[in-house]
Amino acid sequence: MPPSTSQDLDLAHRDTRRTVQLDDYTRFLDRERIERIYEKAEALQHLHVVHVNSTFYGGGVAELLDDLTLLMNNVGITTGWRVIQGAPDFFSITKKMHNALQGGSINLTDLKKKHYEDIVYKNAVRTHLDRHNMVVVHDPQPLPLIQHYHRNGPWIWQCHVDLSAPDRELWRYLQSFIEQYDAVVESLDAYKQSLDTPQRTITPAIDPFAIKNKELSEAEINERLAHYDIPRDQPLVVQISRFDRWKDPEGVIEAFKKAHEEVDATLVLLGNVATDDPEGKEVYESLLDEETERIRILSVEDTALVNALQRRAAVVLQKSLREGFGLTVTEAMWKGSAVIGGNVGGIRHQIEDGENGFLVDSIDEAAERIVELIRNPGLRETLGMKARTTVRERFLLPHMLEDYLDLFGGFETLYRLND
Ligand code: UDP
């Protein structure tokens, strides 16, 4: 049974507005699973959870928190979301850290460390987390916050980046903060590090009811594409990603050009720029010379367009060189699209090569798969149907919610949160 939620109790307009309810998922998931999640949540109604990250918009973490925090409230667990602030020079340092955690290099000077820690300290002064008995801090930007609070319950650090080969010097530095946490959460088992802190894996997931993922009619899709003058006369190849080198937009363009020598198609590269990612604008501008009638490069904020493109595409690419998880892959698979993904990180976890999509290791392989898929609509359909099943079985939001509830529940005895 759904518990009465904090929303039911506190919010005005409750008759006219509603957020997604766990019950809505009975359309896609067994009743048994839904009931089990309600039961787990019932035992945790006394929790006051807060998630902390560094951007309200742009990128997978903001996407996740937007949907997840609402669903947690819906099952009766009071859950908030705070976003730390910083000037561009702070985010320039943290983006360098992000890159180095994914295997790039960093010149980690004392000045950079001091600036990073100072800005996080200022955020701690004005972010009051003392009334929460479960704090979840996401990614490196707010990581050092933990030093500045008296804990009222467990603190969890959740890392969303691809940790297959982090820069060792940076990791050692961050480790001094990480090991102050009660648990570390990574997106894949493969990202586990050598740490004294217990590590858990929680796989990200999507909200199928969001504007980005809900069903769209053919007319609605056509309207969105027409709005941006996206040609509909030839099959669409799309990649939708933050403008970031790790997403390999140059490789996508090159692979498309090769494929285009053999098949007619239009490439749409749609991207956005997260507020905590100062490199995005530069990456976007560096691509603009490649624009032609058949290569469209768009930087617009339009989630319905994301949905329309992922649905209409003959091929969705996510040719990343590193990828923590890759919600864009999940989103496209949910829509039954044929996805070609870089054979890395979280993409590898979602796509089983040749079963529910294709994994590629090079530009040439990507080009070959684009040609194959454009020539073979039956193959696209078979892969797409299996892709949708994969997401239904493993990557819808209630799966992730249940993992969190298990994690939170595991702390009960340790912290005596019921007292
Ligand atoms: N996204 C979007 N508009 C864009 C590009 C990306 O809404 O122009 C969304 C995308 O649909 C996905 C998220 O941003 O939900 C990106 O998450 P992902 O895990 O793929 O990558 P990240 O940006 O976190 O590295």
Residues whose N, C-alpha, C, O or C-beta is under 5 A from the ligand:
A	BS01	UDP	G59 G60 V61 E63 I240 S241 R242 L270 G271 N272 V300 V306 G326 L327 T328
